[in-house]
């Protein structure tokens, strides 16, 4: 039996003799106006064995405070950065990689291994079950609103709502926006891992809010306001996105300012300038 990986988005699918006949869980022949998570037509099938054979390396970045990020080069599928958040009680793997091989497993083991896994949203499920099995079937936390997008069901998956604590000192917070179950991870020492619910942009030290990034569809004013208000009780000065953008100080003030400007523009306040 083979674990099939969608080469378009990087998501693992159930083991079988042949690739899934009904295609990737995130693919659709016709993208609806609602765009409820699908990425449109994409991908073909590959395997972790085939990915391991291809020339590649894993790039590792150290951010301080026990935080590391890693990414495969050349990029595969979405090409996101994954994060390791070390705590005295173990390490969280956030937005896990879409590949598994001896090199990346050895690298992660050298940094302390993995005690829990979580993703910001379904586009980042990647090889979450494979990574869990590689580290003794550690829990994989998935927001219950995204249950329909789980491509590879497994007993290691634990569904949560609103808030979850995968490890002491790390809190998952449901904020929605990009997808229904989109979440961020907040650390006790003031880091916020946002996936692409809050994303970087061409302007350094700034953030953006988009419902669909390939098509540049913005979130509504109400949704952006809700996200910022949900995060208001949390103290954070550093922010890290799946695209590799980082804010090393004053992150909360920057998020507030970017949200305010987004809301003012999308609400039509500056239409007279267009």
NORRAZI-V409217 format. One record per run of one state. SS is the DSSP state (@ for helix, = for strand, . for the rest). FROM is the first residue (numbers start at 0). LEN is the number of residues. Records with the same first field share a line. If there is no record, write none. Layout:
SS: FROM-LEN + FROM-LEN
//
This chain:
.: 0-1 + 6-5 + 16-28 + 53-3 + 64-2 + 73-8 + 87-2 + 94-7 + 110-5 + 118-3 + 124-3 + 134-4 + 149-7 + 160-2 + 167-2 + 174-8 + 187-3 + 193-5 + 199-8 + 208-1 + 212-4 + 218-2 + 231-6 + 240-5 + 247-3 + 266-4 + 273-1
=: 1-5 + 11-5 + 44-3 + 56-8 + 66-7 + 81-6 + 89-5 + 115-3 + 138-5 + 156-4 + 162-5 + 169-5 + 182-5 + 190-3 + 198-1 + 207-1 + 209-3 + 216-2 + 237-3 + 245-2
@: 47-6 + 101-9 + 121-3 + 127-7 + 143-6 + 220-11 + 250-16 + 270-3
//
